[in-house]
Amino acid sequence: MPTPTTTELPIPKSWDEFEDISADVLKRMWRDPYVIRNGRSGQKQFGVDIYGRPKHLHGQGTQIAAAQCKRVEKLTQQEIADEIKVAYSFNPCPEEYLILTTLKRDANLQAYVRSNAWNINRVEILFWDDLSLYLSEFDELLKKHFPCWFRSSTSKSELIRLLVESIPDDFEYDDQIGQYLHKSDIAVRLRLNRPDEPELFVEPWTQRFPDKDAYRQEVYLEYNGYRIETFWFVYVDGNRYLLPYPRSRNDLRISPFQYHLAAILNAKISSHGLDRGLEMSGIVVDPQIKT
């Protein structure tokens, strides 16, 4: 049976659908949950449909990357050059510019883009073959945009993988019940356990905040109402941050997965920023820790 990794996904039927898919891809590719679609139909866009601040550009120039989406039957070298040159006027001028197209991969267009000197540090063209391959790596994107290609599974490992692949914008938060509902699969949710009497949690690292009170917080991963896994967090500094348990009171390391999950949770509450909370606590991310 063909899968998205061996067969191209169907080309979107409209430019708006293609732009929506492209924005979701770029959120992952750029590791920026705040990727923005530029303006609306009829407004001058200076060759930019989507823009954001990729992680890999932090500290470099304007830190802006931009993309133009082309759902077309053909694309000439001159049309590519025109789009790139128009993007020079985008404010601020992007450090990186991508042309995303529904066309099949074309070696001549690839060579044209990479062999010319542009007034933008990096210019690339990505074809539907490239986008299909990238989409196939993210189950939640397949389920959202191409549900017929998604092979559903309820195994624990695949639910964890879904969390790893997700970003904060994939969840809808209901503060009244402490629920993070996955928009693309409403059977999946993260839920904050809210006991009648919150349990105080005191360790040296929790006392580094202006407000010394800290409270234990259980976070449940649930599927169709069944609890699959429990993750342990701590509310610190008057509930300004929700931080994962470090390895011990004296070993203040967490795994990349714990950091990723904390980023999802903190993005939906009145947090002053996960990185700031970790810095104040002394907790650090250790890439060598697998879970």
Secondary structure, DSSP 8 states (H G I E B T S, - for coil): ---TTTS-----SSHHHHHHHHHHHHHHHTT-TT-EE-S-TTS--TT-SEEE--GGGTTSTT--EEEEEE--S---HHHHHHHHHHHTTSSS--SEEEEEESS---HHHHHHHHHS--SSSEEEEE-HHHHHHHHTT-HHHHHHH-GGG------HHHHHHHHHH--GGGEEEETTTTEEEETT-TTEEEEE---SS--B---GGGGGSSS---EEEEEEEEETTEEEEEEEEEEETTTTEEEE--SSSS--EE-HHHHHHHHHHHHTTT-S-HHHHHHHHT-EE-TT---
